[in-house]
Amino acid sequence: MAKDSYLVGLIGAGIGPSLSPALHEREADRQGLRYLYRLIDIDALGVGPETVGDLLRSARDTGFDGLNITHPCKQLVIEHLDALSPQAEALGAVNTVVLEDGRAVGHNTDVTGFAASFARGLPDVPLEKVVQLGAGGAGAAVAHATLTLGAERVTVVDALTDRAAGLAASLNRHFGEGRAAHATPDRLPELLASADGIVHATPTGMAAHPGLPFAAELLHPGLWVAEVVYRPLETELLRTARAVGCATLDGGGMAVFQAADAFRLFTGREPDSVRMLADIAEMAGAVESSAG
């Protein structure tokens, strides 16, 4: 018999402003579930990311049904899990842990979340040459998603050369040699001049990190622009890109579809992602107006 009561949570640093609790709880309410989503903020607790194993153990002992995992714990949590989904294993990062029958199983819904958002928001754009800015945790997930969607080649650009090279090497191992390359930010002018689109996966544009991740004059109408940041939904990059005539995708869809996938894993029930997209638009809008 399906349960109707769930206790889940999010482990990460500085997660006080997260919209995940409201996103999950609203959908659960509409489905008639008792669903409590707790924030387990390592900053507020005054502990380091290496305590993720202890926090996971405590959650298991307390009767949690599942956990979302975010920065900086997505890699560190892996050694504390009993099993990984193929996607989480390929990525080396976990953002969702299902706790069931005494086992902790790691998944990654960032990949599926970005892929679903991209397919919905930019369905017919060319994918021969894609530039991705940012090779961190979100960057690894969206690069996997972009290649899964059929991109011929993704060039990963990051100020940390080793990080970009490591991600490109891992993508080539997984998808086939030549599907990924890496470059330093000084090569963005030449790369964007001939690219079909750019995926932006750095924190620039978030409320705490305002601004553009690169010079506005590098944008041109032949370029599509996909954003991972969702607070605010309209970043300076998206606003500038739209003014130039680029097709754009905001980060709200990825936030919703990864949450919907996690909700499905936690409850076994089918979430209504259209309602959840309306939720995030409303919540992100409320956040922006209160900050304005």
Secondary structure, DSSP 8 states (H G I E B T S, - for coil): ---SEEEEEEEESS-TT-SHHHHHHHHHHHTT-EEEEEEEEHHHHT--GGGHHHHHHHHHHHT--EEEE-TT-TTTTGGG-SEE-HHHHHHT--SEEEEETTEEEEE-HHHHHHHHHHHHHSTT---SEEEEE--SHHHHHHHHHHHHTT-SEEEEE-SSHHHHHHHHHHHHHHH-TTSEEEE-GGGHHHHHHH-SEEEE-SSTTSTTS-S-SS-GGG--TT-EEEE---SSSS-HHHHHHHHHT--EE-THHHHHHHHHHHHHHHHSS---HHHHHHHHHHHHHHHHHHH-
